[in-house]
Amino acid sequence: MFGGHRFAEGNFEEGKGSRRQLFAGIEWRPRDYWGELELSSVNFHGENKPGVRLSAAHDVSDRWQLGGELERISQQTPLRALRNGVSANRGEGWLRWSPNERREYRVSAAASRFTDRNRRQEYTLSGKERLWQTPWLTLDLQPGLSASANSRTDTAYYSPARDLAATAALAVDHTLYQRYDTVWSQQLLAGGGSYWQKNHAAGAITVLGYGQRLRWNNVVDTGGDAELG
């Protein structure tokens, strides 16, 4: 079982927007399978609404894993959309290839249905290449390629007809303290890339992130992070 609280806040031309979510769920791990069911209460635009997420994965082999997710009031809904009373339900399918712990690539396709009748399609290829590893530090290269399309562009939130982004980032995971099963660590992310939107010139992307994680034991794990991109 698991549970927690998620919070996001932002300032927009029309005012401040926030999203608060209390959630609890169960995890199921039989051999070669994984499943998770989460129930939540999502507060946005002055209302509380029930959210549901169902995730599942299957280990096809030692290298390949197939999975998917269905979510009501998706966590991927733009905060500005929620600020204007618009939410989205989302479905995603993905395939992951990991020949060893130093290399991993994942391709996914997702579709979202917004309550303002916008339909969004997303396609993503992401990876990880381990560049350096010590008992206290890991350094990974994380390349990424993503594209999306929206049926509506006249929305209060960012919704381009078509876009494409290519990025590369360096991710550092540094263990600050470890004693038995208790591990305190920090994570740093820095990178950049290029972004293209239909009928617009290409632009640059900067990605910066920082977080900390405290794993008390094999059961309790807490953490937080902030990312700018």
C-alpha positions as CSV (number, residue, x, y, z in Angstrom):
1,M,0.0,0.0,0.0
2,F,1.1,3.6,-0.5
3,G,-0.2,7.1,-0.1
4,G,0.8,10.7,-0.2
5,H,0.1,14.3,-1.3
6,R,1.0,16.1,-4.5
7,F,0.9,19.9,-4.9
8,A,1.6,22.2,-7.8
9,E,1.2,26.0,-8.1
10,G,1.8,28.6,-10.8
11,N,1.0,32.3,-11.6
12,F,-0.7,33.1,-14.9
13,E,-2.1,36.3,-16.5
14,E,-5.6,35.3,-15.3
15,G,-4.4,34.6,-11.7
16,K,-2.8,32.0,-9.5
17,G,-3.5,28.3,-10.2
18,S,-3.0,25.3,-8.0
19,R,-3.5,21.6,-7.8
20,R,-3.7,19.6,-4.6
21,Q,-4.1,15.8,-4.6
22,L,-4.4,13.4,-1.8
23,F,-3.9,9.8,-3.0
24,A,-3.7,6.2,-1.7
25,G,-3.3,2.9,-3.5
26,I,-2.2,-0.7,-3.7
27,E,0.6,-2.4,-5.6
28,W,0.5,-5.9,-6.9
29,R,3.7,-7.8,-7.9
30,P,3.3,-11.4,-9.0
31,R,6.0,-13.0,-11.1
32,D,6.8,-11.1,-14.4
33,Y,3.9,-8.7,-13.8
34,W,3.3,-5.4,-11.9
35,G,0.1,-3.5,-11.2
36,E,-0.9,-0.4,-9.3
37,L,-4.3,1.0,-8.5
38,E,-4.6,4.6,-7.1
39,L,-7.6,6.5,-5.8
40,S,-7.4,10.2,-5.1
41,S,-9.1,13.4,-4.4
42,V,-8.0,16.3,-6.7
43,N,-8.6,19.9,-5.8
44,F,-8.5,22.5,-8.6
45,H,-10.5,25.5,-9.7
46,G,-12.2,25.6,-6.3
47,E,-13.6,22.0,-6.6
48,N,-12.7,18.5,-5.3
49,K,-13.1,15.7,-7.8
50,P,-12.3,12.0,-7.6
51,G,-9.3,10.7,-9.6
52,V,-8.4,7.2,-10.5
53,R,-5.2,5.7,-12.0
54,L,-4.6,2.1,-13.1
55,S,-1.0,1.1,-14.2
56,A,0.3,-2.3,-15.3
57,A,3.4,-3.8,-16.8
58,H,4.6,-7.2,-18.0
59,D,8.2,-8.5,-18.2
60,V,8.2,-10.1,-21.7
61,S,11.8,-11.1,-21.2
62,D,14.9,-10.1,-19.3
63,R,15.4,-7.2,-21.7
64,W,11.9,-6.2,-22.7
65,Q,9.0,-4.8,-20.7
66,L,5.5,-3.8,-21.9
67,G,3.1,-1.6,-20.0
68,G,0.3,0.9,-20.0
69,E,-1.7,3.3,-17.8
70,L,-5.2,4.8,-17.7
71,E,-5.9,7.9,-15.5
72,R,-8.9,10.0,-14.7
73,I,-7.8,13.6,-14.1
74,S,-4.3,13.0,-15.4
75,Q,-1.3,14.3,-13.6
76,Q,-0.1,15.4,-17.1
77,T,-3.0,18.0,-17.3
78,P,-1.4,21.4,-17.7
79,L,-1.7,23.5,-14.5
80,R,-3.1,26.4,-16.5
81,A,-5.8,24.2,-17.9
82,L,-6.8,23.2,-14.3
83,R,-6.7,26.9,-13.4
84,N,-9.4,27.5,-16.0
85,G,-11.5,24.5,-14.9
86,V,-10.3,22.1,-17.7
87,S,-9.1,18.6,-16.8
88,A,-8.1,15.6,-19.0
89,N,-8.3,11.9,-18.9
90,R,-5.3,10.1,-20.4
91,G,-4.3,6.6,-21.7
92,E,-0.7,5.6,-22.4
93,G,1.1,2.5,-23.7
94,W,4.9,2.0,-23.6
95,L,7.7,-0.5,-24.5
96,R,10.9,-0.5,-22.5
97,W,14.3,-2.1,-23.5
98,S,17.0,-2.5,-20.9
99,P,19.8,-5.0,-21.7
100,N,21.6,-4.1,-18.4
101,E,21.4,-1.6,-15.6
102,R,23.6,0.8,-17.4
103,R,21.4,1.3,-20.5
104,E,17.7,1.8,-20.9
105,Y,15.4,3.1,-23.7
106,R,11.6,3.6,-23.6
107,V,9.1,4.4,-26.4
108,S,5.6,5.5,-25.6
109,A,2.3,6.7,-27.2
110,A,-0.4,8.5,-25.3
111,A,-3.8,10.1,-25.9
112,S,-5.6,12.7,-23.8
113,R,-9.2,13.8,-23.9
114,F,-9.7,17.3,-22.3
115,T,-13.1,18.4,-21.0
116,D,-13.0,21.4,-23.5
117,R,-13.1,18.8,-26.3
118,N,-9.4,19.1,-27.2
119,R,-7.8,15.8,-28.2
120,R,-4.0,15.5,-27.6
121,Q,-1.6,12.8,-29.0
122,E,1.9,12.4,-27.6
123,Y,4.8,10.3,-28.7
124,T,8.1,10.0,-26.7
125,L,11.4,8.2,-27.0
126,S,13.6,8.5,-23.9
127,G,16.8,6.8,-22.8
128,K,19.5,6.5,-20.2
129,E,23.2,5.8,-20.7
130,R,25.3,5.3,-17.6
131,L,28.6,7.3,-17.9
132,W,30.1,7.0,-14.5
133,Q,29.4,5.1,-11.3
134,T,30.9,4.8,-7.8
135,P,29.3,3.5,-4.6
136,W,28.2,7.1,-3.8
137,L,27.6,8.7,-7.2
138,T,26.1,7.9,-10.6
139,L,26.2,10.1,-13.7
140,D,23.8,9.4,-16.6
141,L,23.2,10.8,-20.0
142,Q,19.5,11.1,-20.7
143,P,18.6,11.7,-24.4
144,G,15.0,12.4,-25.4
145,L,12.8,13.0,-28.4
146,S,9.1,13.9,-28.1
147,A,6.3,15.1,-30.4
148,S,2.6,16.0,-29.9
149,A,-0.5,17.1,-31.8
150,N,-3.6,18.9,-30.6
151,S,-7.1,19.1,-32.2
152,R,-7.6,22.6,-30.7
153,T,-5.3,25.5,-30.4
154,D,-7.8,28.2,-29.1
155,T,-7.4,27.1,-25.5
156,A,-6.5,28.9,-22.3
157,Y,-3.5,26.6,-21.9
158,Y,-0.5,25.9,-24.2
159,S,-1.8,23.7,-27.0
160,P,0.2,23.8,-30.3
161,A,-1.2,22.2,-33.4
162,R,2.1,20.2,-33.7
163,D,5.4,20.3,-32.0
164,L,8.7,18.5,-31.7
165,A,11.4,18.6,-29.0
166,A,14.9,17.0,-28.9
167,T,16.9,17.2,-25.6
168,A,19.9,15.8,-23.8
169,A,20.6,16.1,-20.1
170,L,23.1,15.0,-17.5
171,A,21.6,13.5,-14.4
172,V,23.6,13.1,-11.1
173,D,22.4,10.9,-8.2
174,H,24.6,11.6,-5.1
175,T,24.3,9.6,-1.9
176,L,24.7,12.0,1.1
177,Y,24.3,9.5,3.9
178,Q,23.7,5.8,4.2
179,R,23.3,3.5,7.1
180,Y,21.8,0.0,6.6
181,D,18.5,0.5,4.7
182,T,18.4,4.3,5.4
183,V,19.6,6.3,2.4
184,W,19.6,10.1,1.9
185,S,20.4,11.3,-1.6
186,Q,20.2,14.3,-3.8
187,Q,19.5,14.5,-7.6
188,L,20.7,17.1,-10.1
189,L,19.6,17.5,-13.7
190,A,21.0,19.9,-16.3
191,G,20.6,19.9,-20.1
192,G,19.2,21.5,-23.1
193,G,17.9,21.0,-26.6
194,S,15.8,22.4,-29.4
195,Y,12.1,22.9,-29.8
196,W,10.0,23.3,-33.0
197,Q,6.3,24.3,-33.3
198,K,4.2,24.4,-36.4
199,N,4.4,27.8,-38.1
200,H,7.1,29.0,-35.7
201,A,10.9,29.2,-35.8
202,A,12.9,26.6,-33.8
203,G,13.9,27.7,-30.3
204,A,16.2,26.5,-27.5
205,I,15.3,24.5,-24.4
206,T,17.0,24.6,-21.1
207,V,16.3,21.9,-18.5
208,L,17.4,22.3,-14.8
209,G,16.3,20.2,-11.8
210,Y,17.1,19.5,-8.2
211,G,15.6,17.1,-5.7
212,Q,16.3,15.1,-2.5
213,R,15.1,11.7,-1.5
214,L,15.1,10.0,1.9
215,R,14.5,6.2,2.0
216,W,14.0,5.2,5.6
217,N,13.7,1.5,4.9
218,N,12.4,-0.9,2.3
219,V,8.9,0.3,3.0
220,V,9.0,4.1,3.6
221,D,10.4,6.4,0.9
222,T,9.9,10.2,0.8
223,G,11.3,13.0,-1.4
224,G,10.7,16.2,-3.4
225,D,12.0,17.9,-6.4
226,A,11.7,21.0,-8.6
227,E,12.4,21.3,-12.3
228,L,12.6,24.3,-14.7
229,G,12.3,23.7,-18.4
